[in-house]
């Protein structure tokens, strides 16, 4: 960590954090000491740093609780339409600082902790990340929760309380090694168990068709225990709820079968039920059809829908007696947003409850279901699409299989009537895929069962309409929308880059925090020398701080005057970390070839996790670390070039590296990255982007002007043309000498002298079956990187481009995204009115 701030510096840091009132400081100190006292009274005399962290967390939590209760009271009394965001992932990161920022408590806490002789930043570092997500999809859900609370929507996030989140990544001898993420080891001060709302979830069993209707019987029951986490809006006294379910075995679990047998065995077998919420599946953009994963998907859906219906039926605050019994108004009071296909079982489960339990007519139930559900598609990669074997459904969810078959029949009858004789269209559009192993296409289920389907950036939504769901778009074009992703400016500007937030607030006021489009006002200051100097100074301070952090944590020394060239995201072939590697090798070869020539110094930082079963991604990490070994230890290179692999990339590390970056690498093959959100974080934090015309990069270039990003490479049309012609890596290898040299070095063991054949799989893939056409963009990429070097040598021009990018990043706030979902999908209106705080009367 960087050296603590001096007294003077600390007192200067007040603009966007607000000035701490003396009363607030005294109150925080008193509360902190009280919590610390009760922590220590229990078992010890000496406080550890962790004790201090928990005392502060509980102090801050106290400020949430009154607002939380009042918000939920407010919803019960007004009975607004409620929004349910269903996701198998919520990548929340740390909560303490975010809560202080959103409650306007940061300065009071900072001052109180300082007066007690402690360092707030050191306490913040003790908190574990809540890593209940893999990457973009889970982090998007977290940003959306922040925006929904800030916009005053009656919204709930529903997911799974995984005991173990995304693994911790260790690099051992250059290879990724996974370690379990025991994030709950010391307890979680931000959650509240709600055993009074525990619900049963059924699996297996069989279906009986009787005169009274359909019955699903002889099932195995698992209990879903809810844990609630408060989600505060920004300074509006709204506190929404994220409810995560944990699996518990019922007390009679397996004891029936074991009564004559082994009681001990029966109790030990409770683990089988409780394994459902044990661990997050660590795949990003890849489908692994495991039964435990299907159980997780049904578990969250079944528990959540029971909860939604209970809340729909009871309207008065604190009342759990059913009031509403008619479901006609259900879609006027409930919106369910499916974050990808993972919660797709919401569609047949809602049908099952309406038809089998509530005795609603089938066609009426189908209308209600479609009007309630909406589906967000997150990827076009075929290997990521969920296609569950029918045989697995037959065993695990027999009633749902029947319902899916019936829904599919209705759907195909409609298609057949509109396109008589078009058998191929029926095959393409069926929810059931025929073949050796019959499968259920979950994306097709989502499309037929939702009233709105959206992609997550304009280019992605166009691909969704014109290729992935082309037939469905022809059938119901009105269903398809675009909702370009966004990020919350509270965490991704105010919290992680207070220096930048301060100089922005000095110029344009604080309105941008809840209306990021106001950053446009910074265009007036693009030639203001003081502002140019301030922006450059903040960036340099962030770089020095991050360099100090790397040295302290990883014993890595870097040149803080070099260009910080950063690519942080999951390791995947489509994201093309290999293209970045080839550039690093090319730069290295140029330095070696001409050591006396002046080079723009660079520190290339690459970070991200590889799915444990993804061999090529793990090889890519080994290649990055091996290239670093050679380059970083070559005396000819010195400070001109360093290649660093950032170990265990996660939300809390992103908050440190993104504000320090000069260059942001967003270099996926055009048409493969649905949106990206890291690209937006870098933009708002004053890095320039080198990228392809893919995902949200397209809209970033549109907002800031293409000339203010470093755009290179094939567009979607070029990739399609190359596919038609046939991509031949050999042609590029033979015609580009620097590319050939780099590949030969990798292949010959130059970067792996102790194991010369180490990277044969990587070279073989690049040469003979590279789906993502790395070589096709190599030449344009290297040339574009030359333009980056040129501009970096002119700091004033570079900083002017940075200011323009920041000024044009307003569109990429998740507040804007959520406002569009609210108006165009959920049919609700965001509210700017704050709820009265707990110390004022409610009206």
N, C-alpha and C positions, 0 to 999 in steps of 0.2 A: 504493500500500500504506500501511497505517497506520504510525505511528511505531513503531520497535522497542521492545520491552518493556524497562523498566529492570531492573537486576540483581535488585532485590527482587521485582518482579512475576514475572520469569522463575522465580525459585525458589519462588514461591507456587504456580505452575501444575503441581502434581505429582499431584493426587489420582487421576484415572482413568488417567493415563499411567504411573503407577508411579514409584517413586523410583529414579533411576539409581544403580547401584552404582559406586564409584570404579574398580573393575576393568573394568567394562563400558566406561566412558568412555575409559579409557586404551587399551583394546583397539580401540575404534572409531577413536580418533585415530591409532593406529599403522597400522591397516589403511587408513584414509583417506590418510595420507601416503604409504604404499607404492603405492597405486593412482595417486595423483597423480604420484608420481615416475616410474612407468613410462609414464604418459600423456605426460609432458613430455620424458622422455629420448628418446622416439621422434623428436620433431620440433621442439620449441620450448623456450625458457627461461621465457617469461612465461605464467602460468596465466590463462585467461579464466574468467568465471563458469560457462560451460558445462563447462570442465574440472573445476571443483569439483563441479558437479552429477554428472558421470559418475563421478568418484572416489567420491562418496557412494553413488550407485546401486550401483556394484560392491561397495562395502563392505557394504551392506545385502544385496545378492544373495548374498554369501558366506555369510551366516547362513541363507539359504534352502536352499542346495544340499544340505547334509548331510541336512536334514529331508526334502527332496524325494526323494533317493535312498532314504532309509530308508522313507518312505511307500510308494514303489512296490515295494520289497522285501517289505514287510509285506503288500501286496495279493497279490503273486505267491505267497507262502508260504501265506496263508490262503485264497486263491482265493474271495473273496466274489462275490456277484452284482454285476456292474458296471453302472453307470448311464451311458448315453450321451445327452447333451443336444445335439441337432443344431439348429443355428440359422445362418441366413445373416447374422445380425448379433450382435455382442457389443460393446456400447457401454461400454467399460471406463473411459474417462477416464484419469486419471494413476495411476501405480502406486506411486511412491516412498513417499508418506505412508501409503497403505493398508497397504503391506508393513511399515513401521515399527510402525504401530498393532497389526497382527495378530501380529507377533512380539514385541510388548512392548519395542520398541527406541527408541521415540520420544524419551524423556527422555535416554537415553544419547547418542543422536545430536545432540539439541538442545544438550546441555552440551558435547560434544566439538567441535561446529562453532563454538559460541560461544567456546570457549577458543582456537580457531584464528583468531578475529577475523572470523568470517563469520556470516551470518544465514540460518538454516535456511529460513525462509519465502521468502527471495529465491531460494534454490537450487530450492525446490519449484516456483516459478513458471516456471523454465526448461523444465521437462518439457513435451513436447507431449501433448495428449490423444490417446489411442488412440480415434479417433472412428469405429469400425467399425460404426456403427449409425445409424438415423434418429431414434429417439426411444424410446417406451415399450417396444416389443418387444425391442429390443437391450439397453436398460438393464436390463430384467427378467432377461434371460439373465445379465448380469454380476452382479446381486444374487444370483441362484440359485447361481452358481458359488461365491460367498463363503459362502452358507449351507450348500451341500453339503459344502464342506471343513470348515466349523465343526462340522457334525453328524457328521463322520467317515465320510461315505459314499464308497465307491470310485467316484467320478464323474469323467467327462471331458467337457469342452466341445469340440465339433468345429465348425469353421467355415472361413471363407476369410480369408487374410491379404491384404486389399486393400492395394495399393500406395498408393491414394488413398482416404481415408475420406470422411465427409460433408464437403461443401465448406465452406470458410470464407466467412462472410457479411460483405460490406462494405456499408455504406449510403452511396450516392453520390447527392447531391441528393434524398435521401428514398426512393430506389429500392434494392431489393436487387440487389447484383452478386455473382456467385459467383466464388470463387477456389479453385484446386485445393489440396487439403490434403496437402501433401508431408510427411507426418508422419514418414517414415523418413529424411528428408534427412540427419540427423546420426547415424543409427544408433539401434538400440533395445536398451538394455542388459538388458531383461527377457526377451528371447527367445533360444532356442537352436535353431539349424538342426539337423535330424536327417536328413542325406542318406542315411544307412544304411537308413532306412525309406521311401525314395522309392517311389512306386507308379505303375503305368500306368493311365490312364483312356482308354476308347475312345469314339469318336464316329463317326457316319455308317456306311458299310459296308452290308452286306446280310445276310439271314438264309438259311441253308441247312438244310432238314430232311433229315437223313440217317438211316440205319439205327442209327447209334450215338447218335442224339439231335440236338438242335438246335445249330447252330453260327452264331455271329455273326462274319462274316469281312470282309476288305478294309476294315478300319476305319482311321481316323486315330487315332494315339496322342498323348496329351499326358501329361507326367509331373507327378505331384503331390508337391511337396517339403514335408514337414512342418516347421513351426516350433513349438516348445513354449514355453509361458509358464507359470511356476509360479503356483499359486493357493493361498495359505496360508489355513488356518483360523485362528480367533481363539485364540491361546495354547494350542493343543492339539497342536502339532508335526506336524499333518497338512498336507501340501502336495500338492494335486492338480494335474492338468495340463489346460491349454487347448491343444489342438492345432489350429493353423490351417494350411491348405494353400495353397501358392503354385504357380502353373502354370509349368512349364518345358518347352520344346520338346526332344524327344529329339535326339541328335546327328545322326541320319540324316534329320531332318525335312526333307521336300521334296527331299532330294538325289537320291533315286531318279529322280524326274521330270526333274530338272535336269542329269542327268549329261552329256548332250550339250550342255546349254545353259549358263545363267548361274549359276555357283556363288555369286557375290555376291548375286544376287537371292534365291537359296535361303536363304542365311544371314539376309538381312534379313527374309524371310518367317517366321522363328521368332517374330517379334513377334505374328503372328496367333494362335499357340497361347498365347503368354504373356499376351495381352490378357485371358484368362479371369479372372485375379485382379487386373486392373489397378485397377478402380474400383467402389466401392459404388454401386448404383442409389439415387438420392436421393429415392425416393418413399415417403411414409408413408400407409398406408391407401389405396393406389391401385395397380391392376395395369396394367403396361405390357408387352405381350406380345412382347418383343424376343428374338431368337434367342440373343444373348449372355447374357441373363439365364437362359434355360433351360439353356444350357451351364454357367453358374455353379452352378445348382441340381443338375445331374447330377454335375458335377465334385466337389462336396463330398460328395455321397452315395456315389458310386462309390469314392472314395479311403477314406472313413470305413468303409464296410462291409467292404472288404478288410482294413482295420486291425483292426476288431472281430473278424472271423473268424480272423485270424492270432492275436490275443490269446486267443480262445476255445480254439483248437487247442493252443496251447502253455501249459503251466501252471507249469513250474518257472522260477524267477527267472533272467532272462538267457538262457533257452533259446528258440530260434526253430524247433526241429524240431517238426513236428506230433505231438501226443500224442493229443488227442481226434479221432476221425474220425466218431463218431456224433452227429447233430444233435438227437436226442430231447431232450437236456438243455439245448439252446440257450436257451429262454425262462427256464430256472431260473438261468442264469448271465449273461444279457444283457437289459437293458431299454433300449429306444430311445424317447426322447421327441422328438416332432416339434414344434418351436416354430413354429406356424402351418403352412400348406400348403407353404411354400417347400422343405422337405426331403421332400415327399411321395413323390418318386421312390424313397425307401428301400423302399417297399412292393413295386413291381415289380422293383427291383434285387435285393432279398433273395430274391424268388421266382426270378429268373433264375439267381442263384448256386446256390441250393439245387437247382433242377431241372436246369439245363443243365450246371453245373460239378460239383456234388457228387452228382448223380444221385439225389436224394431224390424219392420219389413225389409227384406234384402235390398230392394232397389233404393228405398229411402236411406238405408244404412250406407249404401255405396255413394249416394249423393253427399251425405254428411261427411263421410271419410275424405272424399276428393276435395270438398270445400275447406276442410280443416288442414290437410297436409300440403306441404310444399317441399321441394327437393333441390338441394344445391349440389351440382356436379363439380368435382374437384380435379378430375384427371381424364385425359383421353388415351393414356397408355393402356394397351389391351391387357397387359399382365397385372394391372392394378384392379381390373373390374371384378367384382364379387360374383362368382358363379358356383352356387352350392349344389353338391350332389343331391338328387331327389332321395336317394337311399338314406342319407343322413337325416333329412327332414321326416321321412316316413317313421323313423325310429324316435327321434327327439321331439318333433312337433307335428304329430299326425293330423290334428284338426287344422292347423295352419296350411298344411299341404293340400287338404281338401279345398279350403277356401281359395288358395292360390290357383288351383286347377279350375275352379268355378269362375273366378275373376278373369282368368286367361281365356276361357271359353267365350264369355260375354264379349271380351275385347276382340277375339278373332272373328266372331260372328259379325261384328260391326265392320271390321276390315274387309271381310269376304263380301259383305253386301255392297261396300263402296268400290271394291276392286274385284269384280267377279272373275274367277279363273286364274287370278295371280297367285299361284301356289308359292312361288318363291318369296313374294312379299309376306305371306303368312308365316313362312319359316323364319324370315329375318326379324319379324316383329313379335314373335311369340315370346312369352315370359319363360316358357319351357324350351330348352335347347335339346333336340333329339341327338342321339349318337350312342357310342359305346356306353358312356356314362351319362344318363339324362341329368341335366343341370337346370337350376333356377337362376335366371339372369336378374339379379337384384336391381340393376339400373332400369330395366324394362318395367319391373314391378313398380318402381318409384315413379316412372313417367306416367303410367296409366292411372296410378292412384293419387296423383297430386294435381292441384289446380294451377301451380306455377312451377316451372323448372328454370333454374338459372345457372349460367356459367359465372366465373369469377374475374374475368377481364374481357374487354370487348372482343379481342381476337379469339379468345377461348370460346366465348359464347357463339361466335360465328362458326367455329369448327364444330361445336356441339350441334348446331342447326344444320350445317351443310354436309357433315359426314357421320359423326357418331350416332346421332338420333335423326338422321335425315328423313326416314320414313315416318317417324312420329311427328316431325315438324310439318310435313306435308299434310298429315291428318288433322293436327290441332295447332296451327302456328301461333294462336293467341296465348298459348301456355308458356311460350319460351321468352325469357328475359335475360338481360345482362345486369349483374351487380358487381362492378369492379371492387375488389377488396380494398381495405384500408387498415390503418394501424392507429392505436390510441396515442394522441399527442401527450397525454399525461405521462405514461410510462416512457414513451420513446422520444420525448424531448425534455419535458419539465424535470422528470426524475433522473434520467440518465445524462442529461447535458444542461445542468443548471446555468453554467457560464453562458452558453449560447442563448438559452431562454431569457436570461437577464438582459443581454444587450439588445435582443429583439424587443423586449417589453419597454426598455428605455426609449426606443424609437417609435413604437406603434401602440403602446399600451398592452394590457393583458387580455384583451378580447379574443386573441388568436387561440387561447388555450381551449376554448369551447367553440370557436368558429375559425378553423384553420385557414379558411379562404382569405382571412384578413392578412395573411403573410404577403399577399399581393402588394400591400402597402410598402413593402421593403424595396420594390422596384425603384421608388424615388431615391433610394440611397445607394444605388449601384455605382455611382461615381463619387460618393462621399468618402473622402480620404480617411476620415476618422473611423467611419464604420468599416471600411475595407481593412484598416489596421486592427480594429477590435475583433473582427471575425477571424482574421489570421492568427491573432494572439490567443483567442480561445482554442482554436484548433491545435496550436503548438502546445498549450498547457495540457490539453487532453492527451496529446501524443507523449509528452514527458511523463504524465501520470501513468499511462498504460505501459510505457517502457519500464518504469520503476516496478510496476506490478509484475511484469514478465520476469524481471530480474529476481524479484523477491520469491515468486511462486515457483518458477521453473529454472532459475539460475541461467537464464538466457539474456545475453547482452545485445541490444540492438542500437542502431544509430538513429536517434530521435529526429535528426535533420533529414533522414532519407524519406522517400515517398512511401507511405504505408499503403501497400497494395493488398487488398483483403478480399478473400472469397470464403465466406462462412455459410454453410448450408449442409444438408444431408449429403453424404457421398453417394453419387449415383452416376451411371454412365451418361444419362441424358443431360445432367448438369455440367458435364464436360470439364471436371477438374483436370483431366488429362491434357486438355488444350492449354490450360494454365501451366502445367508441368512442361510442356513443349516450349512455351515462351521462356520459362525460367532457364531451361537448358540452352536455348538459343542465345539468350543474354549472356550466360556463362561462357559459351563458346566465343562470343564476340569479345568479351573482356580478355579471355585467354589469348585470343588471336592478336589483340592490340592493347596490351596492358597499360601503355602510356597515354592512350586516348582518354579524354575526359568523358565519363559516363554519369548519367543522372542516377544517384544512389537510390536503391530500392530495398525495401524489406517486404518480401512476398509472404503473406500469412494465409495459410489455408487451414480451415477447421471444419469439423463435422464428424458425425458418427456414421458407421456403416452397419447395416442390418447384420446380425451375427451369422446368418446363413448365406450372405451375399458375397461369394468368393471374389468376384472381380472388384467390388468396392473395397474389400480388405486389401487386395493387391495394390489398389490405387493409393491407399494410405501408406503402405510399405514403400511404394515408389516415391511418394512425396518426401518421406523421412529419409530415404536413401539419397535422393538428390540433395537434400539439405546437408546430410553428412559430408558429402563431397564438397559442395560449394562453400559451406560455412567454415571448412577447415583448409581451404586453399589459400596460401599466403599471397598469391597473385591477385586475388579478388579483394581481400581486405574488407573495407566498409562499403564497397560499391554495391554488393548484392548479398542478401541473406534470404534463405528459405526456411520459414518456421512453420511447423505444424502445431496448431493451437489445440492442445489436448482437452478432451471433455467439454466441447462446445455445448452451451446450454443458455437459458435465458439470462442468468446473472452474468455470464461472460460476454454475451452479446451487448449488455448494457455498458460494458467497459470498452469493448473493442470498436463498436460502431461509431461512437463520438470521436474516436481517435483516427478513423480511416481517412485517407486522402482519395483513394480510388476504390470503387466498388465493382466487383466482377459479377456480371449477370449474363453468362455466356452459353446458355442452353441452346440446343438446336432449335431453330424457329419451328413453332407448332408443338413443342413438347411441354413447356412449363406453363401450367394453366394461368397463373398470375404471378406468383412470387409476392412476398411482402417484405423480405429483407431489403430488396431494391428500394422500397419506399422509406425504410428506416434510415438507410444511408443517405438518401436524397435530402431528407429533412434535417439531418445532422451534418450537412456540409461536406459530403464526399461527392466527387464526380463519378459518373457511371460509364464503364466500358461494357457494352452489351449488344446482343442481337435484337432484332425486331421480334421479340417473343413476350408473351404474357403482358404484364402491365408496363413493361419497358416502352411498348408502343405508345401508351397514353402518357407516360412520363416525357417522352420525346415530343409529343404533341403539346403538352402543357408548357414545357420549358423552351421548346424550339430544338429541332434535331441537331442544330449546330452547337448546342450547349451540352450535348452528351457525346460520347465516343461510340457511335453506332457503326457496326461492321457486319459483314457476312451475308449469307443467304437469307432471303425472306421466305415465307411459307411457300410461295409459288415456285421459287428456285429449288427448294427441297423437293417439291412434288415433281418438277421437271427432271431433276437428277434421279429420282426414283424411277421415272418412266424410262430414262436413258440407261440407267444402271450405274450405281456408284462403284467406281474402281479405284481403291486406295493406292494401288500400285502406280497409277499414272502420276499422282501427286508426289509419291515417294521418289519417282524417277526424275521428275522435272523440277523439284525444289531442293537444291543442295543442302540448305540448312536443316530442312526437315529430315532429309536422308541421314545427315550426320547425327542428329538427335536420336532418331530411331535406332541407328546402328549402335550408338553408345548404350542405349537401354538394352538392346539385344545381346551385346557382346559382354555385358557384365561390368562395364565401366563404372556404373553406380552400385554394383553389388559384387565387388572383387572376390569376396569369400564364397559367393554362390552365383557364378556367372549365368546360370540358366534361370535365375530367380524370376525374371519378368517375361519368360517366354509366352505365358498365357496372355499377358497384356499386349505384347507385340503381335502375336497371332490374331488377337481380336481386332486390333487397329488395322492390320493389313488385310484380313480376310472376312471378318463379319462384324463390322462396326455399323450398327443401326443408326448411330448418331453423327456419322460423317465428320469426324474430327478433322481429318486432313483437308476436307473441302473448304473449311473456313480458316485454315492455318495461315495462309499468305495474307489474307485481309486482316486477320487478327494481329499478326506481327507488325504490319504496316500501321495499323491503328494505334498500337502500343507506342510506335515511334512518335505519333502525333501527341500522345499523352506526355511523353518525355519532353517534347518541344514546349508544350504549354507549361509544364511544371517548372521549367527554367525561367519563366516569367511570372513571379509570385503575384504581382498585382492583377494581371489578366486572369490567372487561375482563380484568385479569390473573387473577382467580379463574376466569373462563371458560377462559382459556388453560391454567391448571393442570389444570382438569378434562379438557380436550382431550388434553393430554399424558398424563395418568394413564390415559386410556381408549384410547390409541393402540396398546397392546400387541399386539392382534390382528394388526396390519398389519406384523409382522416377517416377512421372507421365511423365517426359521427355522421359523415356524409353517406357512407355505405348503409348504415343502419336506418337513417332517415328514408332512404330509397326502399329498403325492405319494408319498413313500417307503412309507407304510403302505397306502394305498388304491389305488395304481396300480402301483408297482414291486415291492411285496412284499418290502421290506427294512426293517430297523429302525435308526434313527439311534443313534449311540453317543456317550456322554458321556465315554468313557475316552480320555485323551490317549495318543498313541504316545510311547514314551520318547525324549527328545531325543538328538541324535547323540553327545553326550559320555557317555551312560550305556549300559550293556550292553542288548542288544535284548530280553532276556526280563525 
